[in-house]
Amino acid sequence: MTIITRLVLAALVAATVIGCGALYTDIRVPRAYRSAAPSDVTATPSDETVVGEACYQSLLFLFAWGDASYATAARNALDGHPNATLYDVKADQRATTYLVGLYSQVCTVLTGKVGRP
């Protein structure tokens, strides 16, 4: 095998293993979240749209911390609305990675409307 063939093969293997950008990744992924429908709450056209986010980070492939759960994102979205219900929810996931994953942050982002039960 020639040196060029080995380099091309190594680049293909690296691209497959990494899966995303080697130096920087910034992606968003849609997710599903079962929530109340407008018919389940007292919905009005003036209901406020809120966004809640929950994230975790990892460093050097050795340490990870945080909470990117749906429950935390929903709790953050309803912050300031103690007796409200989140409905018509859209869930997304955002991932940002630097230097082949040496540092990464993954966030769950919920967007929904605030209604009264």
Stockholm file with secondary structure:
# STOCKHOLM 1.0

chainA/1-117         MTIITRLVLAALVAATVIGCGALYTDIRVPRAYRSAAPSDVTATPSDETVVGEACYQSLLFLFAWGDASYATAARNALDGHPNATLYDVKADQRATTYLVGLYSQVCTVLTGKVGRP
#=GR chainA/1-117 SS CCHHHHHHHHHHHHHHHHCSCSSEEEEEEEECCCCBCGGGTBCCTTCCEEEEEEEEEEETTTEEEECCCHHHHHHHHTTTCTTCEEEEEEEEEEEEEETTTTEEEEEEEEEEEEEBC
#=GC SS_cons         CCHHHHHHHHHHHHHHHHCSCSSEEEEEEEECCCCBCGGGTBCCTTCCEEEEEEEEEEETTTEEEECCCHHHHHHHHTTTCTTCEEEEEEEEEEEEEETTTTEEEEEEEEEEEEEBC
//
